[in-house]
Amino acid sequence: MSVVIIGGGPAGLMAAETILQAGIPVDLYDAMPSVGRKFLLAGRGGLNLTHAEPESAFGQRYTGREAEVAPWLANWG
């Protein structure tokens, strides 16, 4: 048995990873020549949540919305 996933966006990649961890082969297809393109675009736009920097500096990336974003970050942990 194997699984075919159509769409190499965030949901398709997550589904593929979960299925592979269960030991089931996966074929992943996407219309674009490479998968995960939305992750790359998000990273360029300041939405990369993997920044290794102090929380205060990270919050400053949301110019004009720092006060709104600060509680989200604090609750996230």
N, CA, C and O atoms as a Maestro MAE file, in Angstrom:
{
 s_m_m2io_version
 :::
 2.0.0
}

f_m_ct {
 s_m_title
 :::
 protein
 m_atom[308] {
  # First column is atom index #
  i_m_mmod_type
  r_m_x_coord
  r_m_y_coord
  r_m_z_coord
  i_m_residue_number
  s_m_chain_name
  s_m_pdb_residue_name
  s_m_pdb_atom_name
  i_m_atomic_number
  :::
  1 25 0.846 -1.178 0.000 1 A "MET " " N  " 7
  2 3 0.000 0.000 0.000 1 A "MET " " CA " 6
  3 2 0.890 1.240 0.000 1 A "MET " " C  " 6
  4 15 1.928 1.263 0.661 1 A "MET " " O  " 8
  5 25 0.489 2.251 -0.730 2 A "SER " " N  " 7
  6 3 1.153 3.552 -0.700 2 A "SER " " CA " 6
  7 2 0.079 4.629 -0.823 2 A "SER " " C  " 6
  8 15 -1.066 4.354 -1.182 2 A "SER " " O  " 8
  9 25 0.476 5.850 -0.520 3 A "VAL " " N  " 7
  10 3 -0.456 6.977 -0.541 3 A "VAL " " CA " 6
  11 2 0.054 8.015 -1.529 3 A "VAL " " C  " 6
  12 15 1.255 8.280 -1.594 3 A "VAL " " O  " 8
  13 25 -0.849 8.597 -2.290 4 A "VAL " " N  " 7
  14 3 -0.528 9.699 -3.192 4 A "VAL " " CA " 6
  15 2 -1.104 10.969 -2.577 4 A "VAL " " C  " 6
  16 15 -2.279 11.019 -2.214 4 A "VAL " " O  " 8
  17 25 -0.263 11.993 -2.464 5 A "ILE " " N  " 7
  18 3 -0.703 13.300 -1.981 5 A "ILE " " CA " 6
  19 2 -0.515 14.283 -3.122 5 A "ILE " " C  " 6
  20 15 0.567 14.377 -3.702 5 A "ILE " " O  " 8
  21 25 -1.557 15.002 -3.434 6 A "ILE " " N  " 7
  22 3 -1.492 16.014 -4.486 6 A "ILE " " CA " 6
  23 2 -1.486 17.370 -3.812 6 A "ILE " " C  " 6
  24 15 -2.467 17.771 -3.186 6 A "ILE " " O  " 8
  25 25 -0.382 18.067 -3.944 7 A "GLY " " N  " 7
  26 3 -0.216 19.388 -3.340 7 A "GLY " " CA " 6
  27 2 0.952 19.393 -2.378 7 A "GLY " " C  " 6
  28 15 0.913 18.735 -1.338 7 A "GLY " " O  " 8
  29 25 1.986 20.131 -2.723 8 A "GLY " " N  " 7
  30 3 3.191 20.205 -1.904 8 A "GLY " " CA " 6
  31 2 3.247 21.434 -1.034 8 A "GLY " " C  " 6
  32 15 4.327 21.943 -0.736 8 A "GLY " " O  " 8
  33 25 2.084 21.916 -0.622 9 A "GLY " " N  " 7
  34 3 2.044 23.042 0.307 9 A "GLY " " CA " 6
  35 2 2.195 22.552 1.737 9 A "GLY " " C  " 6
  36 15 2.465 21.373 1.966 9 A "GLY " " O  " 8
  37 25 2.023 23.449 2.701 10 A "PRO " " N  " 7
  38 3 2.207 23.078 4.104 10 A "PRO " " CA " 6
  39 2 1.369 21.872 4.533 10 A "PRO " " C  " 6
  40 15 1.883 20.988 5.218 10 A "PRO " " O  " 8
  41 25 0.100 21.816 4.146 11 A "ALA " " N  " 7
  42 3 -0.756 20.694 4.558 11 A "ALA " " CA " 6
  43 2 -0.301 19.391 3.910 11 A "ALA " " C  " 6
  44 15 -0.260 18.351 4.567 11 A "ALA " " O  " 8
  45 25 0.038 19.443 2.630 12 A "GLY " " N  " 7
  46 3 0.504 18.248 1.937 12 A "GLY " " CA " 6
  47 2 1.802 17.720 2.511 12 A "GLY " " C  " 6
  48 15 1.971 16.510 2.666 12 A "GLY " " O  " 8
  49 25 2.725 18.627 2.831 13 A "LEU " " N  " 7
  50 3 3.999 18.212 3.421 13 A "LEU " " CA " 6
  51 2 3.798 17.602 4.800 13 A "LEU " " C  " 6
  52 15 4.436 16.605 5.139 13 A "LEU " " O  " 8
  53 25 2.919 18.195 5.592 14 A "MET " " N  " 7
  54 3 2.653 17.661 6.930 14 A "MET " " CA " 6
  55 2 1.996 16.289 6.841 14 A "MET " " C  " 6
  56 15 2.339 15.382 7.598 14 A "MET " " O  " 8
  57 25 1.055 16.139 5.919 15 A "ALA " " N  " 7
  58 3 0.408 14.840 5.730 15 A "ALA " " CA " 6
  59 2 1.431 13.791 5.304 15 A "ALA " " C  " 6
  60 15 1.424 12.671 5.813 15 A "ALA " " O  " 8
  61 25 2.305 14.153 4.375 16 A "ALA " " N  " 7
  62 3 3.331 13.219 3.916 16 A "ALA " " CA " 6
  63 2 4.243 12.795 5.063 16 A "ALA " " C  " 6
  64 15 4.556 11.612 5.198 16 A "ALA " " O  " 8
  65 25 4.666 13.733 5.878 17 A "GLU " " N  " 7
  66 3 5.538 13.404 7.008 17 A "GLU " " CA " 6
  67 2 4.841 12.458 7.983 17 A "GLU " " C  " 6
  68 15 5.437 11.481 8.438 17 A "GLU " " O  " 8
  69 25 3.601 12.744 8.297 18 A "THR " " N  " 7
  70 3 2.847 11.911 9.244 18 A "THR " " CA " 6
  71 2 2.673 10.493 8.708 18 A "THR " " C  " 6
  72 15 2.843 9.520 9.443 18 A "THR " " O  " 8
  73 25 2.338 10.381 7.440 19 A "ILE " " N  " 7
  74 3 2.131 9.067 6.829 19 A "ILE " " CA " 6
  75 2 3.446 8.299 6.754 19 A "ILE " " C  " 6
  76 15 3.481 7.100 7.031 19 A "ILE " " O  " 8
  77 25 4.527 8.982 6.383 20 A "LEU " " N  " 7
  78 3 5.840 8.332 6.333 20 A "LEU " " CA " 6
  79 2 6.269 7.822 7.702 20 A "LEU " " C  " 6
  80 15 6.859 6.747 7.806 20 A "LEU " " O  " 8
  81 25 5.980 8.583 8.750 21 A "GLN " " N  " 7
  82 3 6.328 8.145 10.099 21 A "GLN " " CA " 6
  83 2 5.567 6.883 10.490 21 A "GLN " " C  " 6
  84 15 6.014 6.131 11.356 21 A "GLN " " O  " 8
  85 25 4.427 6.650 9.859 22 A "ALA " " N  " 7
  86 3 3.659 5.429 10.103 22 A "ALA " " CA " 6
  87 2 4.177 4.265 9.257 22 A "ALA " " C  " 6
  88 15 3.637 3.161 9.312 22 A "ALA " " O  " 8
  89 25 5.230 4.522 8.474 23 A "GLY " " N  " 7
  90 3 5.841 3.467 7.676 23 A "GLY " " CA " 6
  91 2 5.162 3.198 6.351 23 A "GLY " " C  " 6
  92 15 5.368 2.142 5.753 23 A "GLY " " O  " 8
  93 25 4.364 4.125 5.886 24 A "ILE " " N  " 7
  94 3 3.644 3.956 4.624 24 A "ILE " " CA " 6
  95 2 4.324 4.807 3.557 24 A "ILE " " C  " 6
  96 15 4.545 5.999 3.772 24 A "ILE " " O  " 8
  97 25 4.663 4.213 2.403 25 A "PRO " " N  " 7
  98 3 5.292 4.996 1.331 25 A "PRO " " CA " 6
  99 2 4.354 6.082 0.809 25 A "PRO " " C  " 6
  100 15 3.138 5.899 0.753 25 A "PRO " " O  " 8
  101 25 4.943 7.213 0.430 26 A "VAL " " N  " 7
  102 3 4.177 8.365 -0.049 26 A "VAL " " CA " 6
  103 2 4.767 8.865 -1.361 26 A "VAL " " C  " 6
  104 15 5.984 8.975 -1.504 26 A "VAL " " O  " 8
  105 25 3.897 9.165 -2.308 27 A "ASP " " N  " 7
  106 3 4.270 9.894 -3.516 27 A "ASP " " CA " 6
  107 2 3.603 11.250 -3.421 27 A "ASP " " C  " 6
  108 15 2.386 11.342 -3.258 27 A "ASP " " O  " 8
  109 25 4.406 12.312 -3.524 28 A "LEU " " N  " 7
  110 3 3.916 13.682 -3.372 28 A "LEU " " CA " 6
  111 2 4.028 14.396 -4.716 28 A "LEU " " C  " 6
  112 15 5.104 14.441 -5.312 28 A "LEU " " O  " 8
  113 25 2.924 14.947 -5.189 29 A "TYR " " N  " 7
  114 3 2.891 15.636 -6.476 29 A "TYR " " CA " 6
  115 2 2.421 17.073 -6.287 29 A "TYR " " C  " 6
  116 15 1.547 17.357 -5.468 29 A "TYR " " O  " 8
  117 25 3.024 17.974 -7.066 30 A "ASP " " N  " 7
  118 3 2.632 19.376 -7.026 30 A "ASP " " CA " 6
  119 2 2.762 19.956 -8.421 30 A "ASP " " C  " 6
  120 15 3.600 19.508 -9.203 30 A "ASP " " O  " 8
  121 25 1.952 20.937 -8.738 31 A "ALA " " N  " 7
  122 3 1.999 21.569 -10.056 31 A "ALA " " CA " 6
  123 2 3.267 22.398 -10.244 31 A "ALA " " C  " 6
  124 15 3.722 22.599 -11.370 31 A "ALA " " O  " 8
  125 25 3.830 22.875 -9.148 32 A "MET " " N  " 7
  126 3 5.034 23.697 -9.220 32 A "MET " " CA " 6
  127 2 6.269 22.796 -9.292 32 A "MET " " C  " 6
  128 15 6.202 21.628 -8.910 32 A "MET " " O  " 8
  129 25 7.395 23.326 -9.779 33 A "PRO " " N  " 7
  130 3 8.596 22.498 -9.896 33 A "PRO " " CA " 6
  131 2 9.239 22.143 -8.547 33 A "PRO " " C  " 6
  132 15 10.066 21.233 -8.480 33 A "PRO " " O  " 8
  133 25 8.869 22.848 -7.484 34 A "SER " " N  " 7
  134 3 9.406 22.521 -6.159 34 A "SER " " CA " 6
  135 2 8.287 22.650 -5.134 34 A "SER " " C  " 6
  136 15 7.327 23.393 -5.336 34 A "SER " " O  " 8
  137 25 8.423 21.913 -4.026 35 A "VAL " " N  " 7
  138 3 7.390 21.939 -2.988 35 A "VAL " " CA " 6
  139 2 7.794 22.905 -1.877 35 A "VAL " " C  " 6
  140 15 8.956 23.300 -1.772 35 A "VAL " " O  " 8
  141 25 6.826 23.274 -1.056 36 A "GLY " " N  " 7
  142 3 7.107 24.128 0.099 36 A "GLY " " CA " 6
  143 2 7.348 25.585 -0.227 36 A "GLY " " C  " 6
  144 15 7.947 26.299 0.578 36 A "GLY " " O  " 8
  145 25 6.908 26.041 -1.357 37 A "ARG " " N  " 7
  146 3 7.184 27.422 -1.774 37 A "ARG " " CA " 6
  147 2 6.562 28.447 -0.833 37 A "ARG " " C  " 6
  148 15 7.128 29.523 -0.641 37 A "ARG " " O  " 8
  149 25 5.399 28.136 -0.237 38 A "LYS " " N  " 7
  150 3 4.760 29.088 0.674 38 A "LYS " " CA " 6
  151 2 5.600 29.283 1.933 38 A "LYS " " C  " 6
  152 15 5.620 30.372 2.506 38 A "LYS " " O  " 8
  153 25 6.296 28.225 2.364 39 A "PHE " " N  " 7
  154 3 7.192 28.365 3.510 39 A "PHE " " CA " 6
  155 2 8.305 29.354 3.189 39 A "PHE " " C  " 6
  156 15 8.658 30.194 4.017 39 A "PHE " " O  " 8
  157 25 8.852 29.251 1.990 40 A "LEU " " N  " 7
  158 3 9.933 30.158 1.594 40 A "LEU " " CA " 6
  159 2 9.435 31.596 1.528 40 A "LEU " " C  " 6
  160 15 10.115 32.511 1.991 40 A "LEU " " O  " 8
  161 25 8.257 31.797 0.958 41 A "LEU " " N  " 7
  162 3 7.698 33.150 0.869 41 A "LEU " " CA " 6
  163 2 7.401 33.713 2.250 41 A "LEU " " C  " 6
  164 15 7.653 34.892 2.499 41 A "LEU " " O  " 8
  165 25 6.873 32.899 3.148 42 A "ALA " " N  " 7
  166 3 6.569 33.359 4.505 42 A "ALA " " CA " 6
  167 2 7.848 33.773 5.224 42 A "ALA " " C  " 6
  168 15 7.857 34.768 5.948 42 A "ALA " " O  " 8
  169 25 8.913 33.027 5.033 43 A "GLY " " N  " 7
  170 3 10.186 33.356 5.676 43 A "GLY " " CA " 6
  171 2 10.737 34.691 5.221 43 A "GLY " " C  " 6
  172 15 11.325 35.424 6.016 43 A "GLY " " O  " 8
  173 25 10.554 35.014 3.952 44 A "ARG " " N  " 7
  174 3 11.039 36.300 3.441 44 A "ARG " " CA " 6
  175 2 10.203 37.463 3.944 44 A "ARG " " C  " 6
  176 15 10.698 38.587 4.022 44 A "ARG " " O  " 8
  177 25 8.945 37.213 4.286 45 A "GLY " " N  " 7
  178 3 8.040 38.282 4.693 45 A "GLY " " CA " 6
  179 2 8.002 38.533 6.188 45 A "GLY " " C  " 6
  180 15 7.134 39.263 6.665 45 A "GLY " " O  " 8
  181 25 8.930 37.941 6.944 46 A "GLY " " N  " 7
  182 3 8.960 38.159 8.385 46 A "GLY " " CA " 6
  183 2 8.080 37.203 9.162 46 A "GLY " " C  " 6
  184 15 7.925 37.354 10.374 46 A "GLY " " O  " 8
  185 25 7.498 36.215 8.485 47 A "LEU " " N  " 7
  186 3 6.644 35.251 9.170 47 A "LEU " " CA " 6
  187 2 7.403 33.992 9.573 47 A "LEU " " C  " 6
  188 15 6.797 33.006 9.991 47 A "LEU " " O  " 8
  189 25 8.718 34.024 9.448 48 A "ASN " " N  " 7
  190 3 9.533 32.878 9.817 48 A "ASN " " CA " 6
  191 2 9.568 32.780 11.333 48 A "ASN " " C  " 6
  192 15 10.215 33.596 11.990 48 A "ASN " " O  " 8
  193 25 8.887 31.802 11.892 49 A "LEU " " N  " 7
  194 3 8.793 31.668 13.341 49 A "LEU " " CA " 6
  195 2 9.968 30.904 13.932 49 A "LEU " " C  " 6
  196 15 9.925 30.506 15.096 49 A "LEU " " O  " 8
  197 25 11.017 30.696 13.142 50 A "THR " " N  " 7
  198 3 12.185 30.000 13.657 50 A "THR " " CA " 6
  199 2 13.315 30.959 14.001 50 A "THR " " C  " 6
  200 15 14.430 30.516 14.275 50 A "THR " " O  " 8
  201 25 13.056 32.247 13.992 51 A "HIS " " N  " 7
  202 3 14.093 33.215 14.334 51 A "HIS " " CA " 6
  203 2 14.626 32.925 15.731 51 A "HIS " " C  " 6
  204 15 13.853 32.789 16.678 51 A "HIS " " O  " 8
  205 25 15.924 32.832 15.856 52 A "ALA " " N  " 7
  206 3 16.544 32.613 17.164 52 A "ALA " " CA " 6
  207 2 17.002 33.971 17.681 52 A "ALA " " C  " 6
  208 15 18.165 34.346 17.526 52 A "ALA " " O  " 8
  209 25 16.092 34.689 18.285 53 A "GLU " " N  " 7
  210 3 16.406 36.005 18.811 53 A "GLU " " CA " 6
  211 2 15.516 36.259 20.023 53 A "GLU " " C  " 6
  212 15 14.521 35.560 20.215 53 A "GLU " " O  " 8
  213 25 15.859 37.241 20.833 54 A "PRO " " N  " 7
  214 3 15.018 37.538 22.004 54 A "PRO " " CA " 6
  215 2 13.586 37.869 21.587 54 A "PRO " " C  " 6
  216 15 13.350 38.431 20.517 54 A "PRO " " O  " 8
  217 25 12.645 37.512 22.444 55 A "GLU " " N  " 7
  218 3 11.227 37.742 22.149 55 A "GLU " " CA " 6
  219 2 10.939 39.208 21.840 55 A "GLU " " C  " 6
  220 15 10.145 39.510 20.949 55 A "GLU " " O  " 8
  221 25 11.574 40.110 22.564 56 A "SER " " N  " 7
  222 3 11.323 41.539 22.337 56 A "SER " " CA " 6
  223 2 11.745 41.958 20.931 56 A "SER " " C  " 6
  224 15 11.064 42.758 20.290 56 A "SER " " O  " 8
  225 25 12.860 41.423 20.455 57 A "ALA " " N  " 7
  226 3 13.321 41.757 19.107 57 A "ALA " " CA " 6
  227 2 12.400 41.145 18.056 57 A "ALA " " C  " 6
  228 15 12.122 41.762 17.027 57 A "ALA " " O  " 8
  229 25 11.931 39.931 18.323 58 A "PHE " " N  " 7
  230 3 11.032 39.269 17.385 58 A "PHE " " CA " 6
  231 2 9.737 40.070 17.236 58 A "PHE " " C  " 6
  232 15 9.251 40.256 16.121 58 A "PHE " " O  " 8
  233 25 9.181 40.540 18.343 59 A "GLY " " N  " 7
  234 3 7.949 41.323 18.314 59 A "GLY " " CA " 6
  235 2 8.079 42.606 17.521 59 A "GLY " " C  " 6
  236 15 7.096 43.090 16.961 59 A "GLY " " O  " 8
  237 25 9.283 43.165 17.464 60 A "GLN " " N  " 7
  238 3 9.495 44.413 16.734 60 A "GLN " " CA " 6
  239 2 9.373 44.223 15.226 60 A "GLN " " C  " 6
  240 15 9.263 45.201 14.486 60 A "GLN " " O  " 8
  241 25 9.389 42.989 14.769 61 A "ARG " " N  " 7
  242 3 9.237 42.724 13.335 61 A "ARG " " CA " 6
  243 2 7.826 43.059 12.844 61 A "ARG " " C  " 6
  244 15 7.599 43.195 11.642 61 A "ARG " " O  " 8
  245 25 6.890 43.190 13.772 62 A "TYR " " N  " 7
  246 3 5.495 43.474 13.432 62 A "TYR " " CA " 6
  247 2 5.219 44.957 13.662 62 A "TYR " " C  " 6
  248 15 4.424 45.335 14.521 62 A "TYR " " O  " 8
  249 25 5.886 45.768 12.884 63 A "THR " " N  " 7
  250 3 5.831 47.213 13.013 63 A "THR " " CA " 6
  251 2 4.398 47.721 13.113 63 A "THR " " C  " 6
  252 15 3.550 47.434 12.269 63 A "THR " " O  " 8
  253 25 4.161 48.485 14.178 64 A "GLY " " N  " 7
  254 3 2.846 49.063 14.390 64 A "GLY " " CA " 6
  255 2 1.874 48.133 15.091 64 A "GLY " " C  " 6
  256 15 0.780 48.550 15.472 64 A "GLY " " O  " 8
  257 25 2.264 46.869 15.266 65 A "ARG " " N  " 7
  258 3 1.368 45.905 15.916 65 A "ARG " " CA " 6
  259 2 2.056 45.206 17.084 65 A "ARG " " C  " 6
  260 15 1.576 44.179 17.563 65 A "ARG " " O  " 8
  261 25 3.177 45.756 17.544 66 A "GLU " " N  " 7
  262 3 3.938 45.107 18.616 66 A "GLU " " CA " 6
  263 2 3.080 44.828 19.848 66 A "GLU " " C  " 6
  264 15 3.161 43.747 20.430 66 A "GLU " " O  " 8
  265 25 2.252 45.809 20.247 67 A "ALA " " N  " 7
  266 3 1.417 45.651 21.446 67 A "ALA " " CA " 6
  267 2 0.393 44.533 21.262 67 A "ALA " " C  " 6
  268 15 0.042 43.851 22.225 67 A "ALA " " O  " 8
  269 25 -0.081 44.345 20.049 68 A "GLU " " N  " 7
  270 3 -1.052 43.284 19.773 68 A "GLU " " CA " 6
  271 2 -0.373 41.910 19.726 68 A "GLU " " C  " 6
  272 15 -0.930 40.920 20.201 68 A "GLU " " O  " 8
  273 25 0.819 41.860 19.156 69 A "VAL " " N  " 7
  274 3 1.531 40.596 18.967 69 A "VAL " " CA " 6
  275 2 2.174 40.096 20.262 69 A "VAL " " C  " 6
  276 15 2.286 38.886 20.459 69 A "VAL " " O  " 8
  277 25 2.594 40.991 21.139 70 A "ALA " " N  " 7
  278 3 3.302 40.598 22.370 70 A "ALA " " CA " 6
  279 2 2.549 39.550 23.188 70 A "ALA " " C  " 6
  280 15 3.170 38.571 23.603 70 A "ALA " " O  " 8
  281 25 1.240 39.700 23.445 71 A "PRO " " N  " 7
  282 3 0.536 38.659 24.210 71 A "PRO " " CA " 6
  283 2 0.486 37.312 23.486 71 A "PRO " " C  " 6
  284 15 0.521 36.262 24.127 71 A "PRO " " O  " 8
  285 25 0.404 37.338 22.162 72 A "TRP " " N  " 7
  286 3 0.391 36.075 21.417 72 A "TRP " " CA " 6
  287 2 1.685 35.320 21.669 72 A "TRP " " C  " 6
  288 15 1.684 34.124 21.958 72 A "TRP " " O  " 8
  289 25 2.801 36.056 21.551 73 A "LEU " " N  " 7
  290 3 4.104 35.427 21.759 73 A "LEU " " CA " 6
  291 2 4.254 34.927 23.188 73 A "LEU " " C  " 6
  292 15 4.786 33.840 23.414 73 A "LEU " " O  " 8
  293 25 3.790 35.711 24.151 74 A "ALA " " N  " 7
  294 3 3.899 35.316 25.561 74 A "ALA " " CA " 6
  295 2 3.082 34.050 25.836 74 A "ALA " " C  " 6
  296 15 3.532 33.166 26.565 74 A "ALA " " O  " 8
  297 25 1.889 33.963 25.253 75 A "ASN " " N  " 7
  298 3 1.045 32.782 25.456 75 A "ASN " " CA " 6
  299 2 1.570 31.561 24.725 75 A "ASN " " C  " 6
  300 15 1.325 30.427 25.138 75 A "ASN " " O  " 8
  301 25 2.289 31.793 23.643 76 A "TRP " " N  " 7
  302 3 2.812 30.697 22.844 76 A "TRP " " CA " 6
  303 2 3.902 29.962 23.607 76 A "TRP " " C  " 6
  304 15 4.033 28.743 23.494 76 A "TRP " " O  " 8
  305 25 4.682 30.702 24.383 77 A "GLY " " N  " 7
  306 3 5.729 30.083 25.189 77 A "GLY " " CA " 6
  307 2 7.021 30.087 24.486 77 A "GLY " " C  " 6
  308 15 8.017 29.602 25.022 77 A "GLY " " O  " 8
  :::
 }
 m_bond[307] {
  # First column is bond index #
  i_m_from
  i_m_to
  i_m_order
  :::
  1 1 2 1
  2 2 3 1
  3 3 4 2
  4 3 5 1
  5 5 6 1
  6 6 7 1
  7 7 8 2
  8 7 9 1
  9 9 10 1
  10 10 11 1
  11 11 12 2
  12 11 13 1
  13 13 14 1
  14 14 15 1
  15 15 16 2
  16 15 17 1
  17 17 18 1
  18 18 19 1
  19 19 20 2
  20 19 21 1
  21 21 22 1
  22 22 23 1
  23 23 24 2
  24 23 25 1
  25 25 26 1
  26 26 27 1
  27 27 28 2
  28 27 29 1
  29 29 30 1
  30 30 31 1
  31 31 32 2
  32 31 33 1
  33 33 34 1
  34 34 35 1
  35 35 36 2
  36 35 37 1
  37 37 38 1
  38 38 39 1
  39 39 40 2
  40 39 41 1
  41 41 42 1
  42 42 43 1
  43 43 44 2
  44 43 45 1
  45 45 46 1
  46 46 47 1
  47 47 48 2
  48 47 49 1
  49 49 50 1
  50 50 51 1
  51 51 52 2
  52 51 53 1
  53 53 54 1
  54 54 55 1
  55 55 56 2
  56 55 57 1
  57 57 58 1
  58 58 59 1
  59 59 60 2
  60 59 61 1
  61 61 62 1
  62 62 63 1
  63 63 64 2
  64 63 65 1
  65 65 66 1
  66 66 67 1
  67 67 68 2
  68 67 69 1
  69 69 70 1
  70 70 71 1
  71 71 72 2
  72 71 73 1
  73 73 74 1
  74 74 75 1
  75 75 76 2
  76 75 77 1
  77 77 78 1
  78 78 79 1
  79 79 80 2
  80 79 81 1
  81 81 82 1
  82 82 83 1
  83 83 84 2
  84 83 85 1
  85 85 86 1
  86 86 87 1
  87 87 88 2
  88 87 89 1
  89 89 90 1
  90 90 91 1
  91 91 92 2
  92 91 93 1
  93 93 94 1
  94 94 95 1
  95 95 96 2
  96 95 97 1
  97 97 98 1
  98 98 99 1
  99 99 100 2
  100 99 101 1
  101 101 102 1
  102 102 103 1
  103 103 104 2
  104 103 105 1
  105 105 106 1
  106 106 107 1
  107 107 108 2
  108 107 109 1
  109 109 110 1
  110 110 111 1
  111 111 112 2
  112 111 113 1
  113 113 114 1
  114 114 115 1
  115 115 116 2
  116 115 117 1
  117 117 118 1
  118 118 119 1
  119 119 120 2
  120 119 121 1
  121 121 122 1
  122 122 123 1
  123 123 124 2
  124 123 125 1
  125 125 126 1
  126 126 127 1
  127 127 128 2
  128 127 129 1
  129 129 130 1
  130 130 131 1
  131 131 132 2
  132 131 133 1
  133 133 134 1
  134 134 135 1
  135 135 136 2
  136 135 137 1
  137 137 138 1
  138 138 139 1
  139 139 140 2
  140 139 141 1
  141 141 142 1
  142 142 143 1
  143 143 144 2
  144 143 145 1
  145 145 146 1
  146 146 147 1
  147 147 148 2
  148 147 149 1
  149 149 150 1
  150 150 151 1
  151 151 152 2
  152 151 153 1
  153 153 154 1
  154 154 155 1
  155 155 156 2
  156 155 157 1
  157 157 158 1
  158 158 159 1
  159 159 160 2
  160 159 161 1
  161 161 162 1
  162 162 163 1
  163 163 164 2
  164 163 165 1
  165 165 166 1
  166 166 167 1
  167 167 168 2
  168 167 169 1
  169 169 170 1
  170 170 171 1
  171 171 172 2
  172 171 173 1
  173 173 174 1
  174 174 175 1
  175 175 176 2
  176 175 177 1
  177 177 178 1
  178 178 179 1
  179 179 180 2
  180 179 181 1
  181 181 182 1
  182 182 183 1
  183 183 184 2
  184 183 185 1
  185 185 186 1
  186 186 187 1
  187 187 188 2
  188 187 189 1
  189 189 190 1
  190 190 191 1
  191 191 192 2
  192 191 193 1
  193 193 194 1
  194 194 195 1
  195 195 196 2
  196 195 197 1
  197 197 198 1
  198 198 199 1
  199 199 200 2
  200 199 201 1
  201 201 202 1
  202 202 203 1
  203 203 204 2
  204 203 205 1
  205 205 206 1
  206 206 207 1
  207 207 208 2
  208 207 209 1
  209 209 210 1
  210 210 211 1
  211 211 212 2
  212 211 213 1
  213 213 214 1
  214 214 215 1
  215 215 216 2
  216 215 217 1
  217 217 218 1
  218 218 219 1
  219 219 220 2
  220 219 221 1
  221 221 222 1
  222 222 223 1
  223 223 224 2
  224 223 225 1
  225 225 226 1
  226 226 227 1
  227 227 228 2
  228 227 229 1
  229 229 230 1
  230 230 231 1
  231 231 232 2
  232 231 233 1
  233 233 234 1
  234 234 235 1
  235 235 236 2
  236 235 237 1
  237 237 238 1
  238 238 239 1
  239 239 240 2
  240 239 241 1
  241 241 242 1
  242 242 243 1
  243 243 244 2
  244 243 245 1
  245 245 246 1
  246 246 247 1
  247 247 248 2
  248 247 249 1
  249 249 250 1
  250 250 251 1
  251 251 252 2
  252 251 253 1
  253 253 254 1
  254 254 255 1
  255 255 256 2
  256 255 257 1
  257 257 258 1
  258 258 259 1
  259 259 260 2
  260 259 261 1
  261 261 262 1
  262 262 263 1
  263 263 264 2
  264 263 265 1
  265 265 266 1
  266 266 267 1
  267 267 268 2
  268 267 269 1
  269 269 270 1
  270 270 271 1
  271 271 272 2
  272 271 273 1
  273 273 274 1
  274 274 275 1
  275 275 276 2
  276 275 277 1
  277 277 278 1
  278 278 279 1
  279 279 280 2
  280 279 281 1
  281 281 282 1
  282 282 283 1
  283 283 284 2
  284 283 285 1
  285 285 286 1
  286 286 287 1
  287 287 288 2
  288 287 289 1
  289 289 290 1
  290 290 291 1
  291 291 292 2
  292 291 293 1
  293 293 294 1
  294 294 295 1
  295 295 296 2
  296 295 297 1
  297 297 298 1
  298 298 299 1
  299 299 300 2
  300 299 301 1
  301 301 302 1
  302 302 303 1
  303 303 304 2
  304 303 305 1
  305 305 306 1
  306 306 307 1
  307 307 308 2
  :::
 }
}
